[in-house]
Amino acid sequence: MKPAELVVNEAMNFSLPLVLSDQIGCANDLLRDGQNGFQFECSNVDDLKTKMQILLFDKNMRDSFGKESLKIIENYSYSSIINSLRTLYF
């Protein structure tokens, strides 16, 4: 796991919304665009600015996205992985 992906994981464990570049590898697994955060086009400062402003000024959305982040990351644990593997192989 790359350092950027660890930061995303930690942010989600603290119920924070995400704003991730389309170049972050874990975005496909952890980001639900419009549900727990936003994805922006890498190097597109205007896109990043717009998405950060939305979260900055909309507390309800920020809180909702944060709760969704925690819900998503709770499914990423050793026990959930083991249980998934058991259903596949046993």
N, C-alpha and C positions, 0 to 999 in steps of 0.2 A: 504494500500500500504506500502511495506517495504522500509526502507531508500535507499537500493541499487536501487530499482525500481524508486524512485524519482530522483536519480542522473542520471539515464539513460534518463528519461524524460527531465530533464534540459539540458543535453548534446545535445539531439536532437534538442531542441529549440534554441541552439546556433550553429546549423549546423555542428555538430561534428560527425565523424565516430565512430562506436561502436566496442569495443572488449569485448565480454561478455562470461563469463563462462557458461557452459551448466547447471549450477545449479541456474542461475538467472531466477526467475519465469517469468519476463516480456519478456524474450528473444523470446518466442513463438509468442508474440503479436507485438513486436516492432522491432525485428532484422530480416532483410532479408539477410541471410548469402551470402556474395559476392556482395551485392547491396548497403547496407548502413553500412557494417562492417563485422566482423568475429566472429564466436563462437569458443571457444577453450574448450578442455576437462579439467574439473576441476582437479587441482593438476598436470597437465602435463605442466611443465615449458617450455619444448622445443616447444610445440604447441603454447603456449602464446608468446614466444620469436619470433617464426617465423612470426606469424600474426602481431605482433607489428612492426617488422622490415619491413614487406611489406608496411605498412602504413607510417612508418617513412621515407622511402626512395622513395616512389612514391607519389609525391605531387598531380598529376592529379587524382589518385585513391582516395586519402584522400579528396580532394575537391569534387569529384563526390559523394563519400559516404556521405559526410556532407550534400550536397544538398538533397540527397535522404532521409536522416534522417529527415530533416526539412519538406520535403514533406509528409512523413509518419505521423509525429507527428501532423501536421496541421489537420489531420482527427480525432484527439483525443481531442475533445472539448465538452463542454456542449451542444452547439448548434448543432453540428453534431450528438451527441447521441440523442438529442430530435428529430431531423429530422428523424433519423433512426427509432426511436420508433413510430413516427407518421405514417411512411410508413407501419409499421407492423400492427398497430392497427386501423388506420382510413382509 
